[in-house]
Amino acid sequence: MSLNIKDVLEEPVKLSGDDTVGVAAAKMTENERDYVFVFDNGMKGIVLARDLIKRTIDPEKTKLETFIKRISPLDIDTPVTSIIEKIMVNDYLVVPVCFENETYALTKIGLLNALRENEVLKGKKAMDVMKFPYCVSEDDSASVVRNIMKNLEISRMPVLDEKGKLAGLVNCIDLLKTIAERKRAKKGDMRMEKTKMDVPVSSFMRKVFPRASPETPLNKVIELMVKNYSAVVIEDNGELKGIVTPRNILKLFGKKTEGVYVNISGLKDIDAFLKNIIDKQITNSVKKLSKIVTINYAVFRVSKHKKAGKRTKYSVRAGFSTNRGRFFVKDYDWDVTKAMGNVLDKIERMIVESAKR
């Protein structure tokens, strides 16, 4: 998949690891972005709003160093399929990209902006990818919202009124802003766990947010995402039908196997007979594992490791994103189907072990 991503890169907010969570929260809310880049003699990583709301800390004293996700910058020429794989398997909201000696941000929404006229999306509508989300009521407290986002690892939720109609949308930036503002108001108390979190969500939710109908074409949904830097709520006459997130759409760029989106690369030069065997191996494994965990996305990358005469040794790498975490394995063999089988066996053992805990 050939694509020029230069036009969708954005200048990130750059902070130091010695800056505090309070400074990061202010920058995020000011710029309507759920991330900041951290630099100290070069890029150290990324801090996300969804991580800042998870822990009970003093935002004015806690340094960003504690929350850094270390992500190596990608080159501007990195294939789009590889970027999608990295984002989906690791559940990244944004990845750093190097271009002309500078580091830029490529968000999931920015990536979708570059992909919105792609053949994969043609004919697709919101109803094809929307999911019914977790919701909160207008009178639920900030504490309730925080606990749901923390425990379910989600970044936004629709808000319903007493009649069950759509009233608003709340995301982690709104919650972070509320926590930070109330923290500053309590000058004599610097412990977050003592901060009053009983303020109702109706006082800080967004009443203006992107909406669409189930019949809205996906390229139009992406336009709304880009314009508002937000997921899009799907409704019909005020009744909540679902929500479309960037992740929902990016899944379409993988092959659906047993209800799971799977991306396989590196099979171009593999014999058709062997491709068929590999396809069956993956299908059987995904089917088996889907009974144990919820697989969000799976990636397989086959490459030539080395040659010896007419023989080729293959490398197979795999990554699974599941409700029990992320799993990564690799294996090598002169027989590509054996290498794939070994990788699948390793993944299965890891997932089965995780299910026992």
Secondary structure, DSSP 8 states (H G I E B T S, - for coil): -----GGG-B---EE-TTSBHHHHHHHHHHHT-SEEEEESSSEEEEEEHHHHTTS---TTT-BGGGG-B----EETTS-HHHHHHHHHHHT-SEEEEEETTEEEEEEHHHHHHHHTT-GGGTT-BHHHH-B----EETT-BHHHHHHHHHHHT-SEEEEE-TTS-EEEEEEHHHHHHHHHHHHHH-TT---GGGS----BGGGTSBSS--EE-TTSBHHHHHHHHHHHTS-EEEEETTEEEEEE-HHHHHGGGSEEETTEEEEEES-TTS-HHHHHHHHHHHHHHHHHHTTTS-EEEEEEEEEEEEEETTEEEEEEEEEEEETTEEEEEEEEESSHHHHHHHHHHHHHHHHHHHHH-
